[in-house]
Amino acid sequence: MSEVPGGVDVHVVGVVHLYEHEGADIVALRGVDLDIAAGEMVALLGPSGMGKSTLLRLLAGLMRPSAGQVWVGEAELSRLSQHQLQQLRASEVSYVLQETGANLLPFATAAQNVWFAQQGGRRARRRPTPDPVELLGLLGLHEVAHRRVAELPRGVQQQVALAAGVGSSPRLLLADEPTSQLESGASAQVVSLLRSINAQLGTTVVLVTHDPAVAGAFARTVIIRDGRVGAEGRRGEQFAVIDGSGSVQLPPDVLERFPPMTRLRVVRHEEGIDLRLDDGPEP
């Protein structure tokens, strides 16, 4: 490939998102702050219903936040028109859906699927796109380039979907549960492909998953709980995160000892702070 597009910075600032359900407002995200560096790989981890996929759709410009800002590079997405958002998704941001069938043409070959995915980017006239067979070869999928997608195992189909997702040389790849319903071997291959996309193309990768094993393959994991950034994992070590309101979500094992509404003393010292049970007024 003659040109490697590289990644793009992502900044989420105080994002709140509400949606209406049966006449009531449901809060999906509650003041999310998140910075992702260009070329970084980040897994958004947490159970269903915690706001992960909502955040991913906001990053893709498929929804607008109720409050706050979402930046992809120099673009603040809520300020863009629908036409500008479509151009952004055609050239800079790729969003791969959970269901393989929604991403691919089953009776076309893998190379034809990549070619088809490239057409929007070519119309946007931002930069040249790679040869589909060459791209598949770069990502270790040369053997399936001329095979029809419908003939491929589900795990390989998901890999083709991701290859098609980077066919237009986007700088940000968003993948919603790409390993869902795959057995462990196929899941590992999908994760390996995401790592290859990041390494070979420099693309910023953001993945949504509920599987800790999948998230553990990423250098950085952001845990989403109750619509907030609950914690971060970096190379196997877990950290609590102070959000924009000054709130900290404690790890589940700590909450077992300090349940909600527990009163704690904040004890400051040279090495940091300690949280201690309040046993009553000091003597």
C-alpha positions in Angstrom: 0.0 0.0 0.0 1.5 3.3 -1.0 -0.2 5.4 1.6 -0.9 4.7 5.3 -3.7 7.0 6.6 -2.8 6.8 10.3 -5.2 7.4 13.2 -7.1 10.4 14.6 -7.6 11.8 18.1 -11.0 11.4 19.7 -12.3 13.6 22.6 -15.6 13.2 24.4 -16.4 16.1 26.7 -19.2 16.0 29.3 -21.4 13.9 27.1 -25.0 13.2 28.3 -27.4 11.3 26.2 -31.1 10.7 26.9 -33.7 8.8 24.9 -37.5 8.5 25.3 -39.0 5.2 26.2 -42.7 4.8 26.9 -43.1 8.5 27.6 -40.2 8.7 30.0 -36.7 10.0 29.5 -34.0 7.3 29.9 -30.4 8.4 30.7 -28.0 6.3 28.6 -24.9 8.4 29.3 -24.2 10.6 32.3 -21.4 13.1 31.8 -18.8 10.9 29.9 -15.3 12.4 29.5 -12.9 10.3 27.4 -9.7 11.1 25.4 -8.3 8.6 22.9 -5.0 9.4 21.2 -4.4 8.9 17.5 -3.4 5.3 16.7 -4.6 4.0 20.1 -6.7 0.8 20.6 -9.4 1.0 23.2 -11.9 -1.5 24.3 -15.2 -0.3 25.9 -16.1 -3.0 28.3 -19.3 -3.6 30.3 -22.6 -5.5 30.5 -25.4 -4.8 28.1 -27.4 -1.6 28.7 -24.6 0.4 30.3 -24.2 2.9 27.4 -21.3 1.4 25.4 -23.0 1.1 22.1 -24.7 4.5 22.5 -21.2 6.0 23.0 -20.0 4.2 19.8 -22.9 5.5 17.8 -22.2 9.0 19.0 -18.5 8.7 17.9 -19.8 7.6 14.5 -22.1 10.7 14.2 -25.2 8.4 14.0 -26.7 10.2 16.9 -26.2 13.6 18.5 -25.6 13.9 22.3 -28.2 15.6 24.4 -25.4 17.6 26.0 -21.6 17.8 25.7 -19.2 17.5 22.7 -17.8 14.7 20.6 -14.6 15.6 18.7 -13.1 13.4 15.9 -9.9 15.1 15.0 -10.7 18.8 14.3 -14.4 18.1 13.8 -17.0 18.6 16.6 -19.7 16.3 15.4 -22.8 18.1 16.6 -21.8 21.1 14.5 -21.8 19.1 11.3 -24.7 18.9 8.8 -26.0 15.5 7.8 -24.2 15.8 4.5 -20.9 16.5 6.3 -21.5 13.6 8.7 -22.0 11.3 5.7 -18.8 12.5 4.2 -17.0 11.9 7.5 -18.3 8.3 7.6 -17.4 7.8 4.0 -13.7 8.8 4.5 -12.6 9.3 8.1 -14.8 7.1 10.3 -15.9 3.5 9.8 -18.6 1.8 11.8 -18.8 -2.0 11.8 -22.1 -3.4 13.1 -22.5 -6.4 15.3 -24.3 -8.5 12.8 -22.1 -9.6 9.9 -25.0 -9.7 7.5 -25.5 -6.0 8.0 -22.0 -5.2 6.8 -21.5 -7.5 3.8 -23.0 -8.6 0.5 -23.2 -12.4 1.1 -23.0 -13.5 -2.6 -20.1 -11.2 -3.5 -16.5 -12.2 -2.9 -14.4 -10.7 0.0 -12.5 -8.5 -2.5 -15.8 -7.3 -4.1 -17.1 -6.4 -0.6 -14.0 -4.3 0.1 -14.4 -2.6 -3.3 -18.0 -1.8 -2.7 -17.2 -0.4 0.8 -14.6 1.9 -0.9 -17.0 3.6 -3.2 -18.3 6.2 -0.7 -14.7 7.2 0.2 -13.8 7.6 -3.5 -16.8 9.9 -4.0 -15.6 12.0 -1.0 -12.4 12.5 -2.9 -10.2 12.6 0.2 -7.4 10.2 -0.7 -6.7 7.1 -2.9 -8.0 3.7 -1.6 -5.9 0.5 -1.7 -6.4 -2.3 -4.1 -8.9 -4.7 -2.4 -6.9 -7.8 -2.9 -3.7 -6.0 -1.8 -5.5 -4.9 1.4 -6.8 -8.3 2.2 -3.3 -9.7 1.7 -1.8 -7.1 4.0 -4.3 -8.2 6.7 -3.6 -11.9 6.2 -6.8 -12.7 4.3 -5.4 -13.2 0.8 -6.7 -16.8 0.7 -10.3 -15.7 0.9 -10.1 -12.7 -1.4 -11.9 -14.4 -4.3 -14.3 -16.5 -2.2 -17.9 -15.6 -1.7 -18.7 -14.4 1.8 -21.6 -16.8 2.2 -19.2 -19.7 1.9 -17.0 -18.5 4.7 -17.2 -19.5 8.4 -18.8 -16.8 10.6 -15.5 -15.8 12.2 -13.9 -15.3 8.8 -16.9 -13.3 7.6 -16.4 -11.0 10.6 -12.8 -10.5 9.6 -13.9 -9.6 6.0 -16.3 -7.1 7.5 -13.5 -5.4 9.4 -11.3 -5.5 6.3 -14.1 -3.8 4.3 -14.5 -1.4 7.2 -10.9 -0.1 6.6 -11.2 -0.3 2.8 -11.8 3.4 2.4 -8.7 4.1 4.6 -10.6 5.6 7.6 -8.6 7.0 10.5 -11.1 5.8 13.1 -12.5 2.2 13.1 -15.5 1.6 15.4 -16.5 -2.0 16.0 -19.6 -3.0 17.9 -19.3 -6.5 19.5 -17.4 -8.0 16.6 -16.7 -11.2 18.5 -20.3 -11.7 19.7 -21.5 -15.3 19.2 -18.1 -16.5 18.0 -16.3 -19.4 19.6 -13.0 -18.6 21.3 -10.7 -19.5 18.4 -12.6 -17.3 15.9 -12.9 -14.6 18.5 -9.1 -14.6 18.9 -8.6 -14.3 15.1 -10.9 -11.3 15.0 -9.0 -9.6 17.8 -5.7 -10.5 16.0 -7.0 -8.8 12.9 -7.9 -5.6 14.8 -4.4 -5.5 16.2 -3.0 -6.0 12.6 -5.2 -3.1 11.3 -3.9 -0.9 14.1 -0.3 -2.0 13.5 -0.3 -1.9 9.7 -2.5 1.1 9.0 -2.1 3.1 12.2 -5.9 3.3 12.5 -7.4 4.4 15.8 -9.6 1.4 16.9 -12.5 1.5 19.4 -14.2 -1.7 20.2 -17.3 -2.4 22.2 -17.4 -5.8 24.1 -18.9 -7.4 27.1 -16.2 -10.1 27.2 -13.3 -9.3 29.6 -11.1 -11.8 27.7 -11.5 -9.8 24.5 -11.0 -6.5 26.3 -7.9 -7.9 27.9 -6.2 -8.2 24.5 -6.2 -4.4 24.3 -3.6 -2.2 26.0 -6.3 0.1 27.3 -9.8 -0.9 28.5 -12.5 1.6 29.5 -15.2 0.2 31.7 -18.6 1.7 31.2 -21.0 1.3 34.2 -24.4 3.0 34.5 -23.6 5.4 31.7 -20.3 6.6 33.1 -16.6 5.8 32.8 -16.3 3.5 35.8 -12.7 2.5 35.6 -9.8 2.0 33.2 -7.5 -0.9 32.6 -4.0 -0.3 31.3 -1.8 -3.3 30.5 -3.6 -5.4 33.1 -3.7 -2.9 35.9 -7.0 -1.4 37.0 -7.5 2.3 37.8 -10.4 4.3 39.2 -11.3 7.4 37.2 -12.4 10.8 38.4 -15.0 12.1 36.0 -15.7 15.8 35.2 -18.1 16.2 38.1 -15.5 14.9 40.6 -17.2 11.5 41.0 -15.4 8.2 41.2 -16.9 4.8 40.6 -15.3 2.3 42.8 -14.5 -1.2 41.7 -17.2 -3.9 42.4 -15.1 -5.6 45.1 -14.6 -2.3 46.9 -18.3 -1.6 46.7 -19.0 -4.9 48.5 -17.3 -3.4 51.5 -18.4 0.2 51.0 -21.9 0.0 49.6 -23.7 3.2 48.3 -24.4 5.9 50.9 -21.4 4.7 53.0 -19.8 7.7 54.6 -16.0 7.7 54.1 -13.2 9.9 55.3 -10.7 11.2 52.7 -7.3 11.1 54.3 -4.6 13.0 52.4 -0.9 12.1 52.6 2.3 12.5 50.6 1.6 9.3 48.5 -2.0 10.1 47.7 -5.3 9.6 49.5 -7.0 6.9 51.5 -10.7 6.3 51.9 -11.6 5.1 55.4 -14.9 4.3 57.1 -16.2 7.2 59.2 -16.5 5.7 62.7 -18.1 8.9 64.1 -16.8 12.3 65.2 -13.1 12.6 66.0 -12.3 12.9 69.7 
